[in-house]
Amino acid sequence: MDRNQLLRIRPIIKKAEVNIQTSLIEQFQNETLRPIIKFQHDIWISWFNMHATKFKIDLNHLTSEKKFIAIQNLIGKEKDLKNQVIGMVCGYFTLAEFENYQFNATAINKRIVGMVIERIQSVIA
């Protein structure tokens, strides 16, 4: 399979604009990360619920604010979970995207984790 076929399954995000003034990392975020993360929406929710149960976090008895914090803490502070998030996104990169990723991995990883946390928070919290 040619990895470029992955581009066909990604949703188009109209709000993710790219223009001349857009930085390269922001362009990568809007053209690559946002579509991949949106494509995996159902997986993120299921994945988080599985780990919330595993870590004995009862979301049903938390206020929205505490759910928001619990999501942030679980994904943001658990190194194994953070690495899973990054891997689940990177697995959908084309070879060219992966090569680009390698030059800015630290900054892109922060964006990946932040965007996934926001997506889960918007649904669960």
C-alpha positions as semicolon CSV with decimal commas, in nm:
position;residue;x (nm);y (nm);z (nm)
1;M;0,000;0,000;0,000
2;D;0,122;0,347;-0,084
3;R;0,109;0,562;0,235
4;N;-0,011;0,858;0,027
5;Q;-0,348;0,682;0,009
6;L;-0,391;0,788;0,372
7;L;-0,454;1,140;0,244
8;R;-0,781;1,026;0,084
9;I;-0,940;0,913;0,409
10;R;-0,873;1,235;0,597
11;P;-1,162;1,475;0,645
12;I;-1,136;1,823;0,501
13;I;-1,137;2,094;0,768
14;K;-1,251;2,421;0,618
15;K;-1,166;2,634;0,921
16;A;-0,801;2,524;0,912
17;E;-0,678;2,797;0,682
18;V;-0,327;2,815;0,545
19;N;-0,190;3,124;0,374
20;I;0,141;3,295;0,304
21;Q;0,173;3,422;0,662
22;T;0,112;3,080;0,820
23;S;0,424;2,937;0,985
24;L;0,544;2,594;0,869
25;I;0,454;2,429;1,197
26;E;0,106;2,583;1,195
27;Q;0,064;2,474;0,834
28;F;0,160;2,118;0,936
29;Q;-0,090;2,138;1,221
30;N;-0,374;2,254;0,997
31;E;-0,305;2,033;0,695
32;T;-0,190;1,717;0,870
33;L;-0,263;1,700;1,241
34;R;-0,617;1,838;1,249
35;P;-0,751;1,601;0,980
36;I;-0,582;1,297;1,137
37;I;-0,709;1,379;1,486
38;K;-1,060;1,447;1,356
39;F;-1,057;1,121;1,156
40;Q;-0,982;0,929;1,476
41;H;-1,250;1,102;1,687
42;D;-1,437;0,787;1,790
43;I;-1,111;0,610;1,870
44;W;-1,002;0,896;2,099
45;I;-1,323;0,879;2,301
46;S;-1,311;0,501;2,335
47;W;-0,938;0,509;2,413
48;F;-0,985;0,770;2,685
49;N;-1,281;0,592;2,844
50;M;-1,079;0,269;2,855
51;H;-0,790;0,444;3,031
52;A;-1,016;0,638;3,267
53;T;-1,158;0,304;3,380
54;K;-0,810;0,152;3,406
55;F;-0,694;0,445;3,623
56;K;-1,018;0,427;3,825
57;I;-1,143;0,772;3,726
58;D;-1,521;0,783;3,770
59;L;-1,628;1,057;3,530
60;N;-1,994;1,018;3,620
61;H;-1,942;1,176;3,962
62;L;-1,722;1,466;3,855
63;T;-1,827;1,818;3,770
64;S;-1,744;1,946;3,423
65;E;-1,449;2,140;3,562
66;K;-1,308;1,833;3,738
67;K;-1,357;1,622;3,424
68;F;-1,166;1,885;3,231
69;I;-0,878;1,865;3,481
70;A;-0,887;1,484;3,498
71;I;-0,853;1,459;3,120
72;Q;-0,566;1,708;3,122
73;N;-0,387;1,528;3,403
74;L;-0,433;1,177;3,270
75;I;-0,306;1,245;2,920
76;G;-0,070;1,528;3,000
77;K;0,110;1,366;3,291
78;E;0,108;0,993;3,213
79;K;0,408;0,949;2,986
80;D;0,290;0,614;2,844
81;L;-0,048;0,760;2,748
82;K;0,111;1,069;2,600
83;N;0,335;0,848;2,387
84;Q;0,034;0,642;2,276
85;V;-0,141;0,960;2,162
86;I;0,163;1,069;1,963
87;G;0,204;0,724;1,808
88;M;-0,163;0,701;1,714
89;V;-0,128;1,024;1,516
90;C;0,215;0,958;1,365
91;G;0,092;0,623;1,235
92;Y;-0,127;0,812;0,988
93;F;0,154;1,025;0,845
94;T;0,274;0,990;0,489
95;L;0,649;0,943;0,448
96;A;0,694;1,311;0,358
97;E;0,494;1,417;0,665
98;F;0,698;1,187;0,885
99;E;1,021;1,334;0,751
100;N;0,888;1,684;0,823
101;Y;0,779;1,571;1,170
102;Q;1,131;1,454;1,256
103;F;1,268;1,809;1,221
104;N;1,012;1,956;1,464
105;A;0,915;1,653;1,674
106;T;0,916;1,825;2,013
107;A;0,693;2,115;1,906
108;I;0,464;1,892;1,701
109;N;0,429;1,642;1,989
110;K;0,311;1,924;2,217
111;R;0,055;2,026;1,959
112;I;-0,065;1,668;1,909
113;V;-0,114;1,610;2,282
114;G;-0,283;1,948;2,331
115;M;-0,520;1,899;2,038
116;V;-0,621;1,548;2,148
117;I;-0,680;1,669;2,504
118;E;-0,901;1,951;2,373
119;R;-1,096;1,710;2,151
120;I;-1,164;1,471;2,437
121;Q;-1,250;1,755;2,675
122;S;-1,500;1,900;2,428
123;V;-1,693;1,572;2,430
124;I;-1,651;1,439;2,783
125;A;-1,618;1,745;3,004
